Amino acid sequence: MNYAKLRADNQFLALSELEALNGSPPLHHMNSVAIYEGNPRVAAKASFLKSSGKLLMITNDVSEVVSLLRGECVSLNLDVIMGSGRDKVRDVYTELSKVVKLSKRCNILELIFTEGLIVVGRMEAIKDSRSLREHMIRPFSQSGIMSSELSRLLVNLARPKEILLDPFVGTGSLLIESAWMGLQCVGIDAERNMLSKAKANLIAFGYSCHLINGSATNLPIVQVESIATDPPYGRSSKGWGAELKELYIEFFSSAYQSLKRGGFLVFSTDSRYDWRDHLREAGLRPLRLHYTYSHKNLSRAIYVVQRP
């Protein structure tokens, strides 16, 4: 049995990412913690998971924690979720310091205090925050660019095994994350200058993806397993209104034709619009709809869609 520590500000997105990375939904979740079976190292490629590892115990009894860890060498990581169990933290640390050897050279042991319980786990992976920060420093950027954190999330939600397709490349944010994961990545954009910028950004990190000048409404690639993308929203793009709506509808139809059966489409868009009926009309099945705040002028809707 394993545990994953979730990003607190959007736990539903974190749970969806965990399910996508692990291939099955968690068995149980508490505030900021999920319990699951499968890969204890899922956090290594995650965006909204802070850490993961082997679950050792869930208890509300300090003495049980002390008994479990007596004689071990550990590096303690104590995390209090929203003040839950704050009164127990000092007691736990005091008692453990008497019976364990505390050293940063030893395995990291997480004690997460949540909902009146103590979740004890041996950490095996942590979110790679350094690469996410580095990926935001690139030769070409523009206003409204998707953060590396959200880009990695979208790639993960699309569940790629080998290949990821992004039909609206822009400056290449999603391609950067998919290349970092070691995936084969294909990007399409109608504007050649955007492809040039995406290529320069990829090269800056030593990455390479196959870039194609083409239209998302007539995708030249078929039988792909995963599509993840960030289409234009209309706020700063051409084609606001009816033309933008038609772009999305034609894209959904093209995505249906390109996806394998059981394949996933994940995209982000302006939260003011609901595309679920149009997705169903294209033959696609909406599975999840999440919302995330970006800034005062934009809240994003993230759609997780599957071709039946």
C-alpha positions as CSV (number, residue, x, y, z in Angstrom):
1,M,0.0,0.0,0.0
2,N,1.2,3.5,-0.9
3,Y,0.5,7.1,0.0
4,A,0.6,10.3,-2.1
5,K,0.7,13.8,-0.7
6,L,-1.6,16.1,-2.8
7,R,-1.3,19.7,-3.6
8,A,-3.8,21.3,-1.3
9,D,-5.2,24.1,-3.5
10,N,-6.7,21.7,-6.1
11,Q,-7.0,18.2,-4.6
12,F,-9.5,16.9,-7.3
13,L,-6.9,17.7,-10.0
14,A,-4.2,16.0,-7.9
15,L,-6.4,12.9,-7.5
16,S,-7.1,12.8,-11.3
17,E,-3.3,13.0,-11.9
18,L,-2.6,10.2,-9.5
19,E,-5.2,8.0,-11.2
20,A,-3.8,8.8,-14.6
21,L,-0.2,8.1,-13.6
22,N,-1.0,5.0,-11.6
23,G,-3.6,3.6,-14.0
24,S,-6.3,3.1,-11.3
25,P,-8.1,5.4,-8.9
26,P,-6.9,5.7,-5.3
27,L,-8.5,3.5,-2.7
28,H,-9.1,6.3,-0.2
29,H,-8.3,9.9,0.3
30,M,-8.2,12.3,3.2
31,N,-7.4,16.0,3.2
32,S,-4.2,16.3,1.1
33,V,-3.4,12.6,1.2
34,A,-4.4,9.7,-1.0
35,I,-3.9,6.0,-0.3
36,Y,-3.4,3.8,-3.4
37,E,-1.9,0.6,-4.7
38,G,0.6,0.5,-7.6
39,N,3.7,2.5,-8.2
40,P,5.1,4.2,-5.1
41,R,7.2,6.6,-7.2
42,V,4.4,8.3,-9.1
43,A,5.3,11.7,-7.7
44,A,8.6,11.7,-9.7
45,K,6.8,12.7,-12.9
46,A,3.9,14.5,-11.2
47,S,2.8,18.1,-11.1
48,F,0.1,18.2,-8.5
49,L,1.5,15.4,-6.3
50,K,4.0,16.6,-3.8
51,S,5.5,13.3,-2.8
52,S,4.7,9.6,-2.7
53,G,6.0,6.4,-1.1
54,K,5.3,3.3,0.9
55,L,2.5,3.6,3.5
56,L,3.7,2.3,6.9
57,M,0.8,3.2,9.2
58,I,-2.3,5.3,9.7
59,T,-3.1,5.9,13.3
60,N,-4.2,8.4,15.9
61,D,-2.0,6.9,18.6
62,V,1.4,8.5,19.1
63,S,2.7,5.4,21.0
64,E,2.0,3.2,17.9
65,V,4.2,5.5,15.8
66,V,7.0,5.3,18.4
67,S,6.7,1.5,18.6
68,L,6.8,1.2,14.8
69,L,10.0,3.3,14.4
70,R,11.9,2.4,17.5
71,G,15.6,1.8,16.7
72,E,15.5,3.1,13.1
73,C,17.6,5.8,11.5
74,V,15.3,8.3,9.7
75,S,15.1,11.8,8.3
76,L,11.8,13.2,9.6
77,N,9.5,15.3,7.4
78,L,6.5,16.5,9.5
79,D,3.6,18.1,7.7
80,V,0.5,19.5,9.4
81,I,-2.5,19.8,7.1
82,M,-4.6,22.9,7.8
83,G,-3.7,22.7,11.5
84,S,-5.1,19.2,12.0
85,G,-3.2,17.5,14.8
86,R,-0.9,20.4,15.4
87,D,-1.1,19.6,19.2
88,K,0.3,16.1,18.5
89,V,3.3,17.2,16.4
90,R,5.5,18.2,19.4
91,D,4.6,15.0,21.3
92,V,5.4,12.8,18.3
93,Y,8.8,14.6,17.7
94,T,9.7,14.5,21.4
95,E,8.9,10.8,21.7
96,L,10.6,9.8,18.5
97,S,13.8,11.6,19.2
98,K,14.2,9.3,22.2
99,V,14.0,6.1,20.3
100,V,15.2,6.8,16.7
101,K,18.4,8.1,15.2
102,L,17.7,11.3,13.3
103,S,20.0,12.0,10.3
104,K,19.5,13.5,6.9
105,R,21.6,10.7,5.5
106,C,18.9,8.2,6.3
107,N,15.6,7.4,4.5
108,I,13.0,10.2,4.6
109,L,10.1,9.4,6.7
110,E,6.9,11.5,6.3
111,L,4.5,12.0,9.1
112,I,1.4,13.8,7.8
113,F,-1.1,15.0,10.3
114,T,-4.6,15.2,8.8
115,E,-8.1,14.8,9.9
116,G,-7.0,13.8,13.4
117,L,-4.8,11.0,12.1
118,I,-1.1,10.5,11.5
119,V,-0.1,9.1,8.1
120,V,3.3,7.5,8.3
121,G,5.1,6.7,5.1
122,R,8.6,6.1,3.7
123,M,9.1,8.6,0.9
124,E,10.2,7.2,-2.4
125,A,9.7,10.1,-4.8
126,I,9.2,13.8,-4.7
127,K,7.8,16.2,-7.3
128,D,10.6,17.6,-9.5
129,S,10.1,21.3,-8.8
130,R,13.5,22.2,-10.2
131,S,12.8,21.1,-13.7
132,L,9.4,22.9,-13.6
133,R,11.1,26.1,-12.7
134,E,13.8,25.7,-15.3
135,H,11.3,25.1,-18.0
136,M,9.7,28.5,-17.5
137,I,13.0,30.2,-18.4
138,R,13.1,29.9,-22.2
139,P,14.1,32.0,-25.3
140,F,10.5,32.7,-26.4
141,S,7.4,33.4,-24.3
142,Q,4.2,35.4,-24.6
143,S,1.3,36.6,-22.4
144,G,-1.1,33.9,-21.3
145,I,1.5,31.1,-21.7
146,M,0.6,28.0,-19.9
147,S,2.9,27.3,-16.9
148,S,5.2,24.3,-16.9
149,E,3.2,23.0,-13.9
150,L,-0.1,23.0,-15.8
151,S,1.6,21.7,-19.0
152,R,3.0,18.7,-17.2
153,L,-0.4,18.1,-15.6
154,L,-2.1,18.0,-18.9
155,V,0.4,15.6,-20.4
156,N,0.0,13.3,-17.4
157,L,-3.8,13.4,-17.6
158,A,-3.6,12.3,-21.2
159,R,-1.9,9.1,-20.1
160,P,0.6,8.8,-22.9
161,K,2.6,5.6,-23.1
162,E,4.9,6.4,-26.1
163,I,3.6,9.3,-28.2
164,L,1.9,12.6,-27.3
165,L,0.3,14.9,-29.9
166,D,-0.2,18.7,-29.3
167,P,-2.3,20.2,-32.2
168,F,-1.9,23.8,-30.9
169,V,1.8,24.0,-30.2
170,G,2.2,27.7,-29.5
171,T,5.6,28.2,-27.9
172,G,5.8,24.5,-27.0
173,S,5.0,24.3,-23.3
174,L,3.4,20.9,-23.5
175,L,6.0,19.5,-25.8
176,I,8.8,20.5,-23.4
177,E,7.1,18.5,-20.6
178,S,6.4,15.5,-22.8
179,A,10.1,15.5,-24.1
180,W,11.3,15.8,-20.5
181,M,9.3,12.6,-19.7
182,G,11.1,10.8,-22.5
183,L,8.0,10.6,-24.8
184,Q,7.9,10.8,-28.6
185,C,6.3,14.2,-29.1
186,V,4.5,15.6,-32.2
187,G,3.5,19.3,-32.4
188,I,1.2,20.9,-35.0
189,D,0.5,24.6,-35.5
190,A,-1.0,26.6,-38.3
191,E,1.6,29.5,-37.9
192,R,5.1,28.8,-38.9
193,N,6.5,31.5,-36.7
194,M,5.1,29.7,-33.6
195,L,6.7,26.5,-34.7
196,S,10.0,28.3,-35.0
197,K,9.6,29.6,-31.4
198,A,8.6,26.2,-30.2
199,K,11.7,24.6,-31.8
200,A,14.0,27.2,-30.3
201,N,12.5,26.6,-26.8
202,L,12.9,22.8,-27.2
203,I,16.5,23.2,-28.3
204,A,17.3,25.4,-25.3
205,F,16.6,22.4,-23.1
206,G,18.2,19.8,-25.4
207,Y,14.9,18.3,-26.4
208,S,13.6,17.4,-29.8
209,C,10.0,16.9,-31.1
210,H,8.6,16.4,-34.6
211,L,7.0,19.7,-35.6
212,I,4.4,20.0,-38.4
213,N,2.9,23.1,-40.1
214,G,-0.8,22.2,-40.3
215,S,-4.3,22.6,-38.9
216,A,-5.8,21.1,-35.8
217,T,-9.1,20.8,-37.7
218,N,-7.5,18.3,-40.2
219,L,-4.9,16.4,-38.2
220,P,-2.5,14.4,-40.5
221,I,-1.8,11.8,-37.8
222,V,-4.1,8.9,-37.0
223,Q,-4.2,6.2,-34.3
224,V,-2.5,8.3,-31.6
225,E,-3.0,7.3,-27.9
226,S,-2.9,10.7,-26.4
227,I,-3.6,14.3,-27.3
228,A,-2.9,17.1,-24.9
229,T,-3.2,20.8,-25.9
230,D,-4.0,24.4,-25.0
231,P,-6.2,25.8,-27.8
232,P,-6.7,29.5,-28.3
233,Y,-9.3,31.0,-25.9
234,G,-10.3,34.1,-27.9
235,R,-9.2,36.7,-25.4
236,S,-6.0,37.5,-27.3
237,S,-6.5,35.4,-30.3
238,K,-8.0,36.0,-33.7
239,G,-11.4,34.5,-34.5
240,W,-13.3,35.5,-31.3
241,G,-16.9,34.4,-31.3
242,A,-18.5,32.2,-34.0
243,E,-15.2,31.5,-35.7
244,L,-13.6,30.3,-32.4
245,K,-16.6,28.0,-31.7
246,E,-16.3,26.5,-35.2
247,L,-12.6,25.9,-34.6
248,Y,-13.3,23.9,-31.5
249,I,-16.1,21.9,-33.1
250,E,-13.9,21.0,-36.1
251,F,-11.0,20.2,-33.8
252,F,-13.1,17.8,-31.7
253,S,-14.1,15.9,-34.9
254,S,-10.5,15.8,-36.1
255,A,-9.3,14.6,-32.7
256,Y,-11.9,11.8,-32.8
257,Q,-10.6,10.6,-36.1
258,S,-7.0,10.7,-34.9
259,L,-7.4,9.0,-31.6
260,K,-7.2,5.3,-31.0
261,R,-10.2,3.7,-29.3
262,G,-9.7,4.2,-25.6
263,G,-7.3,7.1,-26.3
264,F,-7.4,10.4,-24.3
265,L,-7.9,14.0,-25.3
266,V,-7.0,16.6,-22.6
267,F,-7.3,20.3,-23.2
268,S,-7.5,23.5,-21.3
269,T,-9.8,26.4,-22.2
270,D,-11.7,29.4,-20.9
271,S,-14.0,28.3,-18.1
272,R,-16.8,30.5,-19.4
273,Y,-17.6,28.0,-22.1
274,D,-19.0,24.5,-21.8
275,W,-17.9,22.1,-24.6
276,R,-19.4,18.9,-23.3
277,D,-22.3,18.6,-25.7
278,H,-20.1,19.4,-28.6
279,L,-17.6,16.7,-27.5
280,R,-20.4,14.2,-27.3
281,E,-21.6,15.2,-30.8
282,A,-18.1,14.5,-32.1
283,G,-18.3,11.0,-30.6
284,L,-16.1,11.7,-27.6
285,R,-16.9,11.0,-24.0
286,P,-16.1,13.7,-21.4
287,L,-14.8,12.0,-18.2
288,R,-13.7,14.9,-16.0
289,L,-14.0,18.6,-15.9
290,H,-11.7,20.6,-13.6
291,Y,-11.4,24.3,-12.9
292,T,-8.2,26.1,-12.0
293,Y,-7.7,29.8,-11.3
294,S,-4.9,31.4,-13.4
295,H,-5.2,35.2,-12.8
296,K,-7.9,37.8,-12.4
297,N,-8.9,37.7,-16.0
298,L,-8.9,33.9,-16.5
299,S,-10.0,30.7,-14.9
300,R,-9.2,27.6,-16.9
301,A,-11.4,24.6,-17.5
302,I,-9.5,21.4,-18.0
303,Y,-11.3,18.7,-19.9
304,V,-10.4,15.0,-19.7
305,V,-12.0,13.2,-22.6
306,Q,-11.8,9.7,-24.0
307,R,-12.7,8.2,-27.4
308,P,-14.9,5.2,-26.7
